[in-house]
Amino acid sequence: MLAARSGHGAGAAVSVNVHSKPDTANHLTTNWLKRLGATSTDAASREAHSQLSSLLDFYNIEKKSREPEKIDWAYFKERIHTQGVVDKIHTKYDKFMESQYGVDSAVSRIGVPSEKIKALDTALQYNFMLYFVHYTEHLIQLETMHNIGDVT
């Protein structure tokens, strides 16, 4: 993982640390960033290098999912005075959290155009070419009229 730190000035120093187990992509990025840093000779290029380093550091932060916080239903029962609202929401919430969604069919459709999309694409390409030819014929006619001068 890339860990770049930069100061606040134009000549800010940038240090790039590689952890003990860098993956290949981050290792290549780190080497590339080091080469860029070595070729930064003026204040503007060092500032650009610092900004790039900070940007890469931000996007290379390891994201970890966590469990959602438990809802304190008693707290809401005390503060919401409409009878039965919290209980209904609690029941619906529990029912929703028990449901399972199959994503296999959605994932299998990614990148594979359906027959409707293929037909639409054919129609769009045909209409594009039809209007494109019509448009270019008008441009050719205008260019011809411009080149021959006064047509009257």
N, C-alpha and C positions, 0 to 999 in steps of 0.2 A: 504494500500500500504506500502511496505517496504521501509524505507529510512535509509540506512546504510552509515556511514561516517567513513573513516579510515585515519590514518596518513600515514607517509612514512617509518617509521622505523619498525624493527622486533617486537618491543613491542608496536605497535600502538594500541591505544585505539579504540574500536568500540562501537558506540552507535546505538541502533536500536529504531527507533521511529515508533509507530503505529498511523496512523491518526484516526480521530474520527469515520470513517465508514470503517473499514477494511473488506475485503471480507474473506470468510472462508479459502480459500487456502492460502492467504497471511498471515492470522493470524496464521495458523498452521506452515507456513514457518518461521515466526518471532519467535514463541516459540521454534522451532527446532534450529534456529540460536542462540537463547539465551542459550539453553542447551549446544550447542557446545562451545559457548564462555565461559561458566562456567567451562567446562572441559579442556579448553586450559591452560596448566600449564607451558609450556616452550616457548621459543621465536619462534621456528619453527611452533608449533601448533597455536600460536597467529597470526603469519604471514599468515598461511594457512586459518585461520578463517577470517582474514581481507580480503584476496583475494576473498574468497567465498562470503563474505558480499558485497564486491564491485561488484562482478559479478551479484549477485541477485538484487542489486540496479539498475544496468544497465538494466537488462531485465525486471524489474518491472516498468519502466518508462511508464507512461500513454501516449499512442500515440493518437494524435488528427489529423484528416484529415483537410485540409484547401482547400480553393478555389485556383485554379491555378491563377498565376499572369496574368493580362491582357497583351496582346501583343500590343506593340506600333507599329502599321503597318506604320505610317507616318515616324517613325525613320528609318525603314528599306527601305522605298521608297527613302528617301534622300541618303542613303549610297549605295544601290545596283543600279547600273546604267543600267543593262539589262532591256529593256523595257518589262513591263507586268509580270515579274517574281513574284514580290511581290503580285500583284493582283491575279494571278493564285493560288499561295500558300494560300493566304487569303481565296479565294473561296473554295478551297479544304479543308482547315482547318475548315471553318464554316460548310461545308457539313458533314465532319467527326464528328464534335461535336454534330450535330443534330441527328446522327444515334443512334439507341437503339439496344442493343444486348440482346437476350433472353438466359439466362444462365440456365434455368430450365432443358433443355434436357441434358446439360453437367453435371449438378449437379446430375441428376437422374442416370447417368451412373457410378458415383463414387462408388466404392465398390461392384459393381455388374458385374461380368465377363460376357462378351458376349459369344455367342456360338463359335465364332472363337477362342477366348482365351481359352475356356474350351477344345476345340479340340487340340489346341496347347499344353496345359498343359498335356493332356493325352499322346500325342506323346512324349513330353519331358520326362515324367516319365517313359514311356516304354523304350525309348532309354537309359535313365540313368540306369535303372535296367539291360538292356541287356549288356551294356558295363561294368557295375559294376560286374556282375556275371563273365563275361569274364576276367576282371582284377583280381578278387579274385581267380579264377581258376589258373591263371598264378602265383599268389603269393603262392598259396598252392603248386604248382608244384616246384617252386624255393625253398621253405622251405623244401619240402621233399628231393629234391636233395642235399640241404645243410646238412640235418641231416643224410643222409645215407652215405655221404662221396664221395669217388671216384666212379663214376658211370661206369667207364670203367672196 
